[in-house]
Amino acid sequence: MANILGQLSGGPLDGQIVPLDAETLETVDDELVLQWEQGQLIYRKAGAAVNTGENDGPTTVPYRFDTAV
């Protein structure tokens, strides 16, 4: 499986889609720490992946904003 994406909701990056550094769903992180202009943003996995079939587009994992540090 290639092209696993994270769909961000809430916080400053609401609606953004980011590529994940994972080759399979089993290696997808439960937490994303992203650099932001004033520090870091933390997003946590918030549900099951969608588009996991062979011909339905890139697999997308939902993440919800948790905090900024």
N, CA, C and O atoms as a Maestro MAE file, in Angstrom:
{
 s_m_m2io_version
 :::
 2.0.0
}

f_m_ct {
 s_m_title
 :::
 protein
 m_atom[276] {
  # First column is atom index #
  i_m_mmod_type
  r_m_x_coord
  r_m_y_coord
  r_m_z_coord
  i_m_residue_number
  s_m_chain_name
  s_m_pdb_residue_name
  s_m_pdb_atom_name
  i_m_atomic_number
  :::
  1 25 0.869 -1.175 0.000 1 A "MET " " N  " 7
  2 3 0.000 0.000 0.000 1 A "MET " " CA " 6
  3 2 0.912 1.233 0.000 1 A "MET " " C  " 6
  4 15 1.876 1.302 0.762 1 A "MET " " O  " 8
  5 25 0.602 2.177 -0.840 2 A "ALA " " N  " 7
  6 3 1.395 3.401 -0.902 2 A "ALA " " CA " 6
  7 2 0.452 4.592 -0.805 2 A "ALA " " C  " 6
  8 15 -0.768 4.441 -0.872 2 A "ALA " " O  " 8
  9 25 1.028 5.767 -0.648 3 A "ASN " " N  " 7
  10 3 0.234 6.989 -0.598 3 A "ASN " " CA " 6
  11 2 -0.793 6.980 0.528 3 A "ASN " " C  " 6
  12 15 -1.983 7.181 0.283 3 A "ASN " " O  " 8
  13 25 -0.350 6.752 1.738 4 A "ILE " " N  " 7
  14 3 -1.245 6.856 2.886 4 A "ILE " " CA " 6
  15 2 -1.205 8.311 3.345 4 A "ILE " " C  " 6
  16 15 -0.134 8.870 3.582 4 A "ILE " " O  " 8
  17 25 -2.381 8.912 3.466 5 A "LEU " " N  " 7
  18 3 -2.503 10.321 3.804 5 A "LEU " " CA " 6
  19 2 -3.189 10.506 5.144 5 A "LEU " " C  " 6
  20 15 -3.960 9.651 5.580 5 A "LEU " " O  " 8
  21 25 -2.904 11.634 5.798 6 A "GLY " " N  " 7
  22 3 -3.598 12.015 7.022 6 A "GLY " " CA " 6
  23 2 -4.520 13.187 6.739 6 A "GLY " " C  " 6
  24 15 -4.086 14.189 6.170 6 A "GLY " " O  " 8
  25 25 -5.781 13.078 7.124 7 A "GLN " " N  " 7
  26 3 -6.768 14.156 6.980 7 A "GLN " " CA " 6
  27 2 -6.902 14.835 8.334 7 A "GLN " " C  " 6
  28 15 -7.398 14.228 9.283 7 A "GLN " " O  " 8
  29 25 -6.465 16.093 8.437 8 A "LEU " " N  " 7
  30 3 -6.465 16.809 9.706 8 A "LEU " " CA " 6
  31 2 -7.777 17.551 9.920 8 A "LEU " " C  " 6
  32 15 -8.321 18.154 8.995 8 A "LEU " " O  " 8
  33 25 -8.278 17.500 11.154 9 A "SER " " N  " 7
  34 3 -9.479 18.275 11.477 9 A "SER " " CA " 6
  35 2 -9.248 19.032 12.782 9 A "SER " " C  " 6
  36 15 -8.614 18.531 13.710 9 A "SER " " O  " 8
  37 25 -9.776 20.245 12.826 10 A "GLY " " N  " 7
  38 3 -9.603 21.099 13.992 10 A "GLY " " CA " 6
  39 2 -8.246 21.780 13.991 10 A "GLY " " C  " 6
  40 15 -7.363 21.437 13.205 10 A "GLY " " O  " 8
  41 25 -8.093 22.738 14.874 11 A "GLY " " N  " 7
  42 3 -6.821 23.443 15.014 11 A "GLY " " CA " 6
  43 2 -6.459 24.267 13.793 11 A "GLY " " C  " 6
  44 15 -7.277 24.443 12.890 11 A "GLY " " O  " 8
  45 25 -5.237 24.771 13.764 12 A "PRO " " N  " 7
  46 3 -4.803 25.663 12.695 12 A "PRO " " CA " 6
  47 2 -4.718 25.000 11.315 12 A "PRO " " C  " 6
  48 15 -4.771 25.689 10.297 12 A "PRO " " O  " 8
  49 25 -4.588 23.688 11.274 13 A "LEU " " N  " 7
  50 3 -4.445 22.999 9.991 13 A "LEU " " CA " 6
  51 2 -5.716 22.268 9.570 13 A "LEU " " C  " 6
  52 15 -5.659 21.309 8.800 13 A "LEU " " O  " 8
  53 25 -6.853 22.716 10.069 14 A "ASP " " N  " 7
  54 3 -8.140 22.084 9.770 14 A "ASP " " CA " 6
  55 2 -8.338 21.940 8.266 14 A "ASP " " C  " 6
  56 15 -8.185 22.901 7.512 14 A "ASP " " O  " 8
  57 25 -8.680 20.727 7.841 15 A "GLY " " N  " 7
  58 3 -8.945 20.472 6.432 15 A "GLY " " CA " 6
  59 2 -7.731 20.106 5.605 15 A "GLY " " C  " 6
  60 15 -7.880 19.724 4.444 15 A "GLY " " O  " 8
  61 25 -6.539 20.208 6.161 16 A "GLN " " N  " 7
  62 3 -5.320 19.893 5.418 16 A "GLN " " CA " 6
  63 2 -5.157 18.381 5.278 16 A "GLN " " C  " 6
  64 15 -5.594 17.609 6.131 16 A "GLN " " O  " 8
  65 25 -4.524 17.985 4.194 17 A "ILE " " N  " 7
  66 3 -4.168 16.589 3.965 17 A "ILE " " CA " 6
  67 2 -2.650 16.536 3.881 17 A "ILE " " C  " 6
  68 15 -2.028 17.276 3.119 17 A "ILE " " O  " 8
  69 25 -2.061 15.636 4.685 18 A "VAL " " N  " 7
  70 3 -0.607 15.521 4.728 18 A "VAL " " CA " 6
  71 2 -0.196 14.079 4.436 18 A "VAL " " C  " 6
  72 15 -0.890 13.146 4.839 18 A "VAL " " O  " 8
  73 25 0.923 13.889 3.740 19 A "PRO " " N  " 7
  74 3 1.412 12.525 3.519 19 A "PRO " " CA " 6
  75 2 1.957 11.955 4.828 19 A "PRO " " C  " 6
  76 15 2.595 12.664 5.606 19 A "PRO " " O  " 8
  77 25 1.701 10.681 5.058 20 A "LEU " " N  " 7
  78 3 2.209 10.015 6.258 20 A "LEU " " CA " 6
  79 2 3.428 9.183 5.895 20 A "LEU " " C  " 6
  80 15 3.528 8.646 4.792 20 A "LEU " " O  " 8
  81 25 4.342 9.087 6.833 21 A "ASP " " N  " 7
  82 3 5.554 8.299 6.645 21 A "ASP " " CA " 6
  83 2 5.270 6.865 7.094 21 A "ASP " " C  " 6
  84 15 5.779 6.410 8.119 21 A "ASP " " O  " 8
  85 25 4.447 6.161 6.310 22 A "ALA " " N  " 7
  86 3 4.044 4.798 6.642 22 A "ALA " " CA " 6
  87 2 3.831 4.016 5.351 22 A "ALA " " C  " 6
  88 15 3.273 4.531 4.382 22 A "ALA " " O  " 8
  89 25 4.276 2.789 5.353 23 A "GLU " " N  " 7
  90 3 4.101 1.928 4.192 23 A "GLU " " CA " 6
  91 2 2.816 1.100 4.273 23 A "GLU " " C  " 6
  92 15 2.251 0.716 3.250 23 A "GLU " " O  " 8
  93 25 2.360 0.829 5.509 24 A "THR " " N  " 7
  94 3 1.151 0.033 5.714 24 A "THR " " CA " 6
  95 2 0.311 0.685 6.812 24 A "THR " " C  " 6
  96 15 0.805 1.536 7.554 24 A "THR " " O  " 8
  97 25 -0.944 0.289 6.913 25 A "LEU " " N  " 7
  98 3 -1.808 0.829 7.973 25 A "LEU " " CA " 6
  99 2 -1.303 0.443 9.353 25 A "LEU " " C  " 6
  100 15 -1.517 1.181 10.315 25 A "LEU " " O  " 8
  101 25 -0.639 -0.694 9.466 26 A "GLU " " N  " 7
  102 3 -0.103 -1.122 10.754 26 A "GLU " " CA " 6
  103 2 1.024 -0.214 11.252 26 A "GLU " " C  " 6
  104 15 1.291 -0.165 12.453 26 A "GLU " " O  " 8
  105 25 1.680 0.496 10.354 27 A "THR " " N  " 7
  106 3 2.785 1.370 10.751 27 A "THR " " CA " 6
  107 2 2.394 2.848 10.844 27 A "THR " " C  " 6
  108 15 3.253 3.705 11.051 27 A "THR " " O  " 8
  109 25 1.110 3.145 10.693 28 A "VAL " " N  " 7
  110 3 0.626 4.526 10.825 28 A "VAL " " CA " 6
  111 2 0.671 4.921 12.302 28 A "VAL " " C  " 6
  112 15 0.182 4.187 13.160 28 A "VAL " " O  " 8
  113 25 1.255 6.073 12.589 29 A "ASP " " N  " 7
  114 3 1.360 6.564 13.964 29 A "ASP " " CA " 6
  115 2 0.007 6.999 14.513 29 A "ASP " " C  " 6
  116 15 -0.844 7.488 13.770 29 A "ASP " " O  " 8
  117 25 -0.189 6.819 15.825 30 A "ASP " " N  " 7
  118 3 -1.404 7.273 16.499 30 A "ASP " " CA " 6
  119 2 -1.382 8.778 16.743 30 A "ASP " " C  " 6
  120 15 -2.422 9.382 17.005 30 A "ASP " " O  " 8
  121 25 -0.199 9.381 16.656 31 A "GLU " " N  " 7
  122 3 -0.023 10.803 16.956 31 A "GLU " " CA " 6
  123 2 0.871 11.427 15.894 31 A "GLU " " C  " 6
  124 15 1.881 10.842 15.503 31 A "GLU " " O  " 8
  125 25 0.499 12.611 15.430 32 A "LEU " " N  " 7
  126 3 1.334 13.395 14.521 32 A "LEU " " CA " 6
  127 2 1.801 14.637 15.254 32 A "LEU " " C  " 6
  128 15 0.992 15.350 15.849 32 A "LEU " " O  " 8
  129 25 3.090 14.902 15.219 33 A "VAL " " N  " 7
  130 3 3.647 16.139 15.775 33 A "VAL " " CA " 6
  131 2 4.171 16.927 14.580 33 A "VAL " " C  " 6
  132 15 5.119 16.513 13.913 33 A "VAL " " O  " 8
  133 25 3.540 18.068 14.323 34 A "LEU " " N  " 7
  134 3 3.858 18.866 13.150 34 A "LEU " " CA " 6
  135 2 4.441 20.213 13.563 34 A "LEU " " C  " 6
  136 15 3.965 20.840 14.510 34 A "LEU " " O  " 8
  137 25 5.463 20.648 12.853 35 A "GLN " " N  " 7
  138 3 6.060 21.956 13.111 35 A "GLN " " CA " 6
  139 2 5.082 23.052 12.723 35 A "GLN " " C  " 6
  140 15 4.382 22.949 11.715 35 A "GLN " " O  " 8
  141 25 5.042 24.088 13.524 36 A "TRP " " N  " 7
  142 3 4.160 25.223 13.281 36 A "TRP " " CA " 6
  143 2 4.943 26.473 13.597 36 A "TRP " " C  " 6
  144 15 5.937 26.401 14.319 36 A "TRP " " O  " 8
  145 25 4.538 27.602 13.091 37 A "GLU " " N  " 7
  146 3 5.312 28.839 13.227 37 A "GLU " " CA " 6
  147 2 5.685 29.188 14.669 37 A "GLU " " C  " 6
  148 15 6.732 29.796 14.895 37 A "GLU " " O  " 8
  149 25 4.870 28.825 15.633 38 A "GLN " " N  " 7
  150 3 5.167 29.180 17.025 38 A "GLN " " CA " 6
  151 2 5.423 27.955 17.889 38 A "GLN " " C  " 6
  152 15 5.303 28.035 19.111 38 A "GLN " " O  " 8
  153 25 5.767 26.843 17.296 39 A "GLY " " N  " 7
  154 3 6.042 25.634 18.060 39 A "GLY " " CA " 6
  155 2 5.629 24.389 17.308 39 A "GLY " " C  " 6
  156 15 5.988 24.206 16.144 39 A "GLY " " O  " 8
  157 25 4.866 23.527 17.981 40 A "GLN " " N  " 7
  158 3 4.436 22.280 17.377 40 A "GLN " " CA " 6
  159 2 2.944 22.067 17.609 40 A "GLN " " C  " 6
  160 15 2.378 22.519 18.605 40 A "GLN " " O  " 8
  161 25 2.326 21.368 16.667 41 A "LEU " " N  " 7
  162 3 0.921 21.000 16.782 41 A "LEU " " CA " 6
  163 2 0.839 19.489 16.929 41 A "LEU " " C  " 6
  164 15 1.577 18.755 16.272 41 A "LEU " " O  " 8
  165 25 -0.053 19.029 17.787 42 A "ILE " " N  " 7
  166 3 -0.225 17.595 17.986 42 A "ILE " " CA " 6
  167 2 -1.629 17.202 17.539 42 A "ILE " " C  " 6
  168 15 -2.629 17.744 18.009 42 A "ILE " " O  " 8
  169 25 -1.672 16.250 16.625 43 A "TYR " " N  " 7
  170 3 -2.920 15.668 16.137 43 A "TYR " " CA " 6
  171 2 -2.913 14.188 16.502 43 A "TYR " " C  " 6
  172 15 -1.875 13.532 16.414 43 A "TYR " " O  " 8
  173 25 -4.066 13.658 16.912 44 A "ARG " " N  " 7
  174 3 -4.186 12.245 17.286 44 A "ARG " " CA " 6
  175 2 -5.160 11.536 16.347 44 A "ARG " " C  " 6
  176 15 -6.156 12.107 15.903 44 A "ARG " " O  " 8
  177 25 -4.843 10.286 16.062 45 A "LYS " " N  " 7
  178 3 -5.697 9.483 15.177 45 A "LYS " " CA " 6
  179 2 -7.105 9.441 15.743 45 A "LYS " " C  " 6
  180 15 -7.301 9.242 16.941 45 A "LYS " " O  " 8
  181 25 -8.094 9.634 14.858 46 A "ALA " " N  " 7
  182 3 -9.479 9.776 15.317 46 A "ALA " " CA " 6
  183 2 -10.452 8.915 14.523 46 A "ALA " " C  " 6
  184 15 -11.554 9.360 14.201 46 A "ALA " " O  " 8
  185 25 -10.063 7.706 14.211 47 A "GLY " " N  " 7
  186 3 -10.981 6.829 13.504 47 A "GLY " " CA " 6
  187 2 -10.268 5.890 12.566 47 A "GLY " " C  " 6
  188 15 -9.039 5.851 12.502 47 A "GLY " " O  " 8
  189 25 -11.058 5.141 11.848 48 A "ALA " " N  " 7
  190 3 -10.527 4.141 10.924 48 A "ALA " " CA " 6
  191 2 -10.184 4.765 9.571 48 A "ALA " " C  " 6
  192 15 -10.762 5.774 9.167 48 A "ALA " " O  " 8
  193 25 -9.243 4.144 8.893 49 A "ALA " " N  " 7
  194 3 -8.841 4.585 7.561 49 A "ALA " " CA " 6
  195 2 -9.983 4.364 6.564 49 A "ALA " " C  " 6
  196 15 -10.786 3.441 6.701 49 A "ALA " " O  " 8
  197 25 -10.026 5.232 5.566 50 A "VAL " " N  " 7
  198 3 -10.991 5.093 4.472 50 A "VAL " " CA " 6
  199 2 -10.230 4.906 3.167 50 A "VAL " " C  " 6
  200 15 -9.027 5.157 3.097 50 A "VAL " " O  " 8
  201 25 -10.937 4.465 2.140 51 A "ASN " " N  " 7
  202 3 -10.331 4.193 0.827 51 A "ASN " " CA " 6
  203 2 -9.210 3.162 0.940 51 A "ASN " " C  " 6
  204 15 -8.092 3.393 0.480 51 A "ASN " " O  " 8
  205 25 -9.517 2.043 1.546 52 A "THR " " N  " 7
  206 3 -8.489 1.012 1.754 52 A "THR " " CA " 6
  207 2 -8.477 -0.038 0.649 52 A "THR " " C  " 6
  208 15 -7.672 -0.968 0.692 52 A "THR " " O  " 8
  209 25 -9.355 0.099 -0.336 53 A "GLY " " N  " 7
  210 3 -9.390 -0.853 -1.445 53 A "GLY " " CA " 6
  211 2 -8.341 -0.543 -2.496 53 A "GLY " " C  " 6
  212 15 -7.664 0.483 -2.441 53 A "GLY " " O  " 8
  213 25 -8.220 -1.442 -3.446 54 A "GLU " " N  " 7
  214 3 -7.208 -1.312 -4.494 54 A "GLU " " CA " 6
  215 2 -7.467 -0.147 -5.453 54 A "GLU " " C  " 6
  216 15 -6.523 0.480 -5.933 54 A "GLU " " O  " 8
  217 25 -8.744 0.145 -5.737 55 A "ASN " " N  " 7
  218 3 -9.063 1.114 -6.787 55 A "ASN " " CA " 6
  219 2 -9.945 2.258 -6.313 55 A "ASN " " C  " 6
  220 15 -10.714 2.801 -7.106 55 A "ASN " " O  " 8
  221 25 -9.858 2.640 -5.039 56 A "ASP " " N  " 7
  222 3 -10.737 3.714 -4.559 56 A "ASP " " CA " 6
  223 2 -9.974 4.951 -4.088 56 A "ASP " " C  " 6
  224 15 -10.464 5.704 -3.246 56 A "ASP " " O  " 8
  225 25 -8.796 5.156 -4.621 57 A "GLY " " N  " 7
  226 3 -8.017 6.349 -4.286 57 A "GLY " " CA " 6
  227 2 -7.069 6.116 -3.125 57 A "GLY " " C  " 6
  228 15 -7.016 5.018 -2.572 57 A "GLY " " O  " 8
  229 25 -6.316 7.152 -2.752 58 A "PRO " " N  " 7
  230 3 -5.337 6.996 -1.671 58 A "PRO " " CA " 6
  231 2 -6.014 6.734 -0.327 58 A "PRO " " C  " 6
  232 15 -7.062 7.301 -0.019 58 A "PRO " " O  " 8
  233 25 -5.395 5.873 0.456 59 A "THR " " N  " 7
  234 3 -5.892 5.584 1.793 59 A "THR " " CA " 6
  235 2 -5.718 6.821 2.656 59 A "THR " " C  " 6
  236 15 -4.656 7.443 2.648 59 A "THR " " O  " 8
  237 25 -6.759 7.182 3.402 60 A "THR " " N  " 7
  238 3 -6.734 8.383 4.236 60 A "THR " " CA " 6
  239 2 -7.105 8.019 5.664 60 A "THR " " C  " 6
  240 15 -8.087 7.318 5.911 60 A "THR " " O  " 8
  241 25 -6.292 8.514 6.606 61 A "VAL " " N  " 7
  242 3 -6.496 8.265 8.034 61 A "VAL " " CA " 6
  243 2 -6.897 9.592 8.692 61 A "VAL " " C  " 6
  244 15 -6.197 10.589 8.514 61 A "VAL " " O  " 8
  245 25 -7.998 9.632 9.442 62 A "PRO " " N  " 7
  246 3 -8.426 10.883 10.085 62 A "PRO " " CA " 6
  247 2 -7.624 11.168 11.360 62 A "PRO " " C  " 6
  248 15 -7.353 10.269 12.156 62 A "PRO " " O  " 8
  249 25 -7.258 12.423 11.529 63 A "TYR " " N  " 7
  250 3 -6.575 12.918 12.740 63 A "TYR " " CA " 6
  251 2 -7.306 14.144 13.258 63 A "TYR " " C  " 6
  252 15 -7.763 14.974 12.471 63 A "TYR " " O  " 8
  253 25 -7.420 14.266 14.582 64 A "ARG " " N  " 7
  254 3 -8.079 15.395 15.208 64 A "ARG " " CA " 6
  255 2 -7.060 16.188 16.036 64 A "ARG " " C  " 6
  256 15 -6.205 15.610 16.707 64 A "ARG " " O  " 8
  257 25 -7.165 17.516 15.978 65 A "PHE " " N  " 7
  258 3 -6.274 18.396 16.724 65 A "PHE " " CA " 6
  259 2 -6.388 18.133 18.212 65 A "PHE " " C  " 6
  260 15 -7.488 18.011 18.750 65 A "PHE " " O  " 8
  261 25 -5.231 18.046 18.883 66 A "ASP " " N  " 7
  262 3 -5.207 17.826 20.324 66 A "ASP " " CA " 6
  263 2 -4.699 19.064 21.071 66 A "ASP " " C  " 6
  264 15 -5.380 19.594 21.948 66 A "ASP " " O  " 8
  265 25 -3.501 19.511 20.710 67 A "THR " " N  " 7
  266 3 -2.919 20.648 21.430 67 A "THR " " CA " 6
  267 2 -1.781 21.283 20.644 67 A "THR " " C  " 6
  268 15 -1.285 20.709 19.674 67 A "THR " " O  " 8
  269 25 -1.378 22.456 21.066 68 A "ALA " " N  " 7
  270 3 -0.198 23.129 20.529 68 A "ALA " " CA " 6
  271 2 0.802 23.284 21.667 68 A "ALA " " C  " 6
  272 15 0.426 23.611 22.793 68 A "ALA " " O  " 8
  273 25 2.072 23.048 21.373 69 A "VAL " " N  " 7
  274 3 3.127 23.188 22.386 69 A "VAL " " CA " 6
  275 2 4.245 24.064 21.873 69 A "VAL " " C  " 6
  276 15 5.222 24.298 22.584 69 A "VAL " " O  " 8
  :::
 }
 m_bond[275] {
  # First column is bond index #
  i_m_from
  i_m_to
  i_m_order
  :::
  1 1 2 1
  2 2 3 1
  3 3 4 2
  4 3 5 1
  5 5 6 1
  6 6 7 1
  7 7 8 2
  8 7 9 1
  9 9 10 1
  10 10 11 1
  11 11 12 2
  12 11 13 1
  13 13 14 1
  14 14 15 1
  15 15 16 2
  16 15 17 1
  17 17 18 1
  18 18 19 1
  19 19 20 2
  20 19 21 1
  21 21 22 1
  22 22 23 1
  23 23 24 2
  24 23 25 1
  25 25 26 1
  26 26 27 1
  27 27 28 2
  28 27 29 1
  29 29 30 1
  30 30 31 1
  31 31 32 2
  32 31 33 1
  33 33 34 1
  34 34 35 1
  35 35 36 2
  36 35 37 1
  37 37 38 1
  38 38 39 1
  39 39 40 2
  40 39 41 1
  41 41 42 1
  42 42 43 1
  43 43 44 2
  44 43 45 1
  45 45 46 1
  46 46 47 1
  47 47 48 2
  48 47 49 1
  49 49 50 1
  50 50 51 1
  51 51 52 2
  52 51 53 1
  53 53 54 1
  54 54 55 1
  55 55 56 2
  56 55 57 1
  57 57 58 1
  58 58 59 1
  59 59 60 2
  60 59 61 1
  61 61 62 1
  62 62 63 1
  63 63 64 2
  64 63 65 1
  65 65 66 1
  66 66 67 1
  67 67 68 2
  68 67 69 1
  69 69 70 1
  70 70 71 1
  71 71 72 2
  72 71 73 1
  73 73 74 1
  74 74 75 1
  75 75 76 2
  76 75 77 1
  77 77 78 1
  78 78 79 1
  79 79 80 2
  80 79 81 1
  81 81 82 1
  82 82 83 1
  83 83 84 2
  84 83 85 1
  85 85 86 1
  86 86 87 1
  87 87 88 2
  88 87 89 1
  89 89 90 1
  90 90 91 1
  91 91 92 2
  92 91 93 1
  93 93 94 1
  94 94 95 1
  95 95 96 2
  96 95 97 1
  97 97 98 1
  98 98 99 1
  99 99 100 2
  100 99 101 1
  101 101 102 1
  102 102 103 1
  103 103 104 2
  104 103 105 1
  105 105 106 1
  106 106 107 1
  107 107 108 2
  108 107 109 1
  109 109 110 1
  110 110 111 1
  111 111 112 2
  112 111 113 1
  113 113 114 1
  114 114 115 1
  115 115 116 2
  116 115 117 1
  117 117 118 1
  118 118 119 1
  119 119 120 2
  120 119 121 1
  121 121 122 1
  122 122 123 1
  123 123 124 2
  124 123 125 1
  125 125 126 1
  126 126 127 1
  127 127 128 2
  128 127 129 1
  129 129 130 1
  130 130 131 1
  131 131 132 2
  132 131 133 1
  133 133 134 1
  134 134 135 1
  135 135 136 2
  136 135 137 1
  137 137 138 1
  138 138 139 1
  139 139 140 2
  140 139 141 1
  141 141 142 1
  142 142 143 1
  143 143 144 2
  144 143 145 1
  145 145 146 1
  146 146 147 1
  147 147 148 2
  148 147 149 1
  149 149 150 1
  150 150 151 1
  151 151 152 2
  152 151 153 1
  153 153 154 1
  154 154 155 1
  155 155 156 2
  156 155 157 1
  157 157 158 1
  158 158 159 1
  159 159 160 2
  160 159 161 1
  161 161 162 1
  162 162 163 1
  163 163 164 2
  164 163 165 1
  165 165 166 1
  166 166 167 1
  167 167 168 2
  168 167 169 1
  169 169 170 1
  170 170 171 1
  171 171 172 2
  172 171 173 1
  173 173 174 1
  174 174 175 1
  175 175 176 2
  176 175 177 1
  177 177 178 1
  178 178 179 1
  179 179 180 2
  180 179 181 1
  181 181 182 1
  182 182 183 1
  183 183 184 2
  184 183 185 1
  185 185 186 1
  186 186 187 1
  187 187 188 2
  188 187 189 1
  189 189 190 1
  190 190 191 1
  191 191 192 2
  192 191 193 1
  193 193 194 1
  194 194 195 1
  195 195 196 2
  196 195 197 1
  197 197 198 1
  198 198 199 1
  199 199 200 2
  200 199 201 1
  201 201 202 1
  202 202 203 1
  203 203 204 2
  204 203 205 1
  205 205 206 1
  206 206 207 1
  207 207 208 2
  208 207 209 1
  209 209 210 1
  210 210 211 1
  211 211 212 2
  212 211 213 1
  213 213 214 1
  214 214 215 1
  215 215 216 2
  216 215 217 1
  217 217 218 1
  218 218 219 1
  219 219 220 2
  220 219 221 1
  221 221 222 1
  222 222 223 1
  223 223 224 2
  224 223 225 1
  225 225 226 1
  226 226 227 1
  227 227 228 2
  228 227 229 1
  229 229 230 1
  230 230 231 1
  231 231 232 2
  232 231 233 1
  233 233 234 1
  234 234 235 1
  235 235 236 2
  236 235 237 1
  237 237 238 1
  238 238 239 1
  239 239 240 2
  240 239 241 1
  241 241 242 1
  242 242 243 1
  243 243 244 2
  244 243 245 1
  245 245 246 1
  246 246 247 1
  247 247 248 2
  248 247 249 1
  249 249 250 1
  250 250 251 1
  251 251 252 2
  252 251 253 1
  253 253 254 1
  254 254 255 1
  255 255 256 2
  256 255 257 1
  257 257 258 1
  258 258 259 1
  259 259 260 2
  260 259 261 1
  261 261 262 1
  262 262 263 1
  263 263 264 2
  264 263 265 1
  265 265 266 1
  266 266 267 1
  267 267 268 2
  268 267 269 1
  269 269 270 1
  270 270 271 1
  271 271 272 2
  272 271 273 1
  273 273 274 1
  274 274 275 1
  275 275 276 2
  :::
 }
}
